[in-house]
Amino acid sequence: MKKIDNYIARSETDYNRLYSSSLANPEFFWNQIAETFLWKKKWTKTLEYDFNKPEFKWFLNGKLNITENCLDRHLLNDPEKTAILFEPNDPYQESEKISYKELHKRVCVFANVLKNKNIKKGDRVCIYMPMVPELTVAVLACARIGAVHSVVFAGFSSTALAARINDAECKALLTADGSFRGSKIIDLKSIVDQALLECQSIESTIVFKRIGSDVTMNNNETWWHDEINGVSDYCEAEEMDSEDMLFILYTSGSTGKPKGMVHSCGGYMVYSTYTFLNVFQYHPSDIYWCTADIGWITGHSYIVYGPLLAGATSVMFEGVPSYPDYSRFWNIVEKHKITHFYTAPTAIRALAKHPVSLVDDNNLSSLKVLGTVGEPINEEAWNWYDKNIGKSKCPIVDTWWQTETGGIMLSSLAGVTDDKPTYATKPMIGIQPVLLDNNGKEISEFDKEGILAIKYPWPSMARTIYGNHQRYKNVYFAAYPGYYFPGDGALTDSKGNYRITGRVDDVVIVSGHNLGTAPIEDAINLHENVVESAVVGYPHDIKGNALRAFVILLDEKASINMDKEIKEQISKTIGPIAKPDIIQIVPGLPKTRSGKIMRRILRKIASGEKENFGDISTLLNPEVVKQILNES
Ligand code: WT7
């Protein structure tokens, strides 16, 4: 078996050579990469696709189990190597090192627990857990037996959790009594109790004891520690087809309910590993830390799967950057001699607001590579990160990708290809991006903003939206036939470096979280005193974007506590992350004659614009713009 190392770019020349060959003959190229993994049966065809259907299949008829590649395979080389390094919320609680051997054991035990609960290949299992090692165990145990995991970020509300459980008709729920988040304790189990009142499909719930609080255990609810007691640690890995579902992960859309993006086994395995090794240039003794939560795609691909597939040591952090104070991240870097640090621009901006002594009191000399993900990084934050954290000697990889893409699409390769502040730079090997104008024509000039699109399939692209293939087609493939349309704008410089300029739809990235404005409006409109609302994003120093809601009330006199009530309504329906910074009560909303809210105008008002609204004469109610301005 050839080693994947042979295909990792170690110089710019390597990158150019590999990139060219991946374009010249993509199937041959990906065939070689896929051959470096452990398959139970080799595939018979590398790729079959049709952008119009749309349908994408990779490594057809190949059989594998991703956990054999994450775990079993490494037991032959270095079973004692640390797979997961767990750093708890409480800095005085001991961190935990879990070797590949130990992780393999725990995964097999829990896979048997799932089997005992009658969970079978193809069944969906919802995971709503804090950032503790058992979360990774839960994810991999599902994959071991071929159950489809649907991880829901443990900051989502009961309503959001119930909607996701119901959409995928999950058969089991894995959760915890509670979670530690800085100085707060979050009572996860009571959120779960509330959610389950609305869910019919769940047959069993397994509760991990994290905080030791008094919780009510209902019918078919059992404790994790009781379940694993005496269970065998031998569990054969289920044979999966390359195109079988590995997981569902929900992401918000610009309209309607969240989209359950479906990822499949073979392509996702190949692409997450290949990008992890190329982008981060991970070497066997490195200690890699991605600060995301496993509830997001970043955690799936670059805390769990990518690093474990590559045999890396991956840090899992339970806490928050501000607890016990804003030096926590840097304490952890020093404590564990972190070599790779991957975080979000919003975290960098928040940390940069605090005295740099909080950084400088720590020895950060172990750091070799820095990364960012989730939103565009502004130059100031980039420079702060480079100077204070990287001491001007660490490359910074600005990685652009999405829940839908499964893995990194644009990024420099650390120390191998050049980075450039505010630019995600170059396409990954195998990725063919283009910029389109509004008519769908490819743009070739540089410095001209266009719509980013991808014109050739890649192994880890989401295969469908769970239960709604038509929506998958409409959202990603209908606007520009023959391309995948991610919903971002971009431009390139004269050297072909890409710079992401932001969303071109009604999705707003707040603190690195992808939020559709429509679901937030729906939540606000649930309030009995609300007639209609519009939510828009505006630039914010720390969060990148913040939300401002314009709300029309039924009875303005009842508006004393509306601000609080609307925020509560949103927290209850979606979760606290979706709360707007500003809620403005307005007499009306600017609308076109067809009744569509002109969010463009509201976006301008929210960004502080006082005039220059363009031609508003076509509005149904142009006078409302002045009224809103006068009251803001
Ligand atoms: C959207 C996807 C990828 C994991 C985290 C977010 C924005 C993501 C960057 C970046 C500029 C970025 C895009 C994208 N985004 N990374 N490096 N530079 N924008 O995943 O929740 O699916 O959101 O995040 O707008 O479309 P997601």
Residues whose N, C-alpha, C, O or C-beta is under 5 A from the ligand:
A	BS01	WT7	T251 I297 T298 T372 V373 G374 E375 P376 D398 T399 W400 W401 Q402 T403 E404 P486 D488 I500 G512 N514
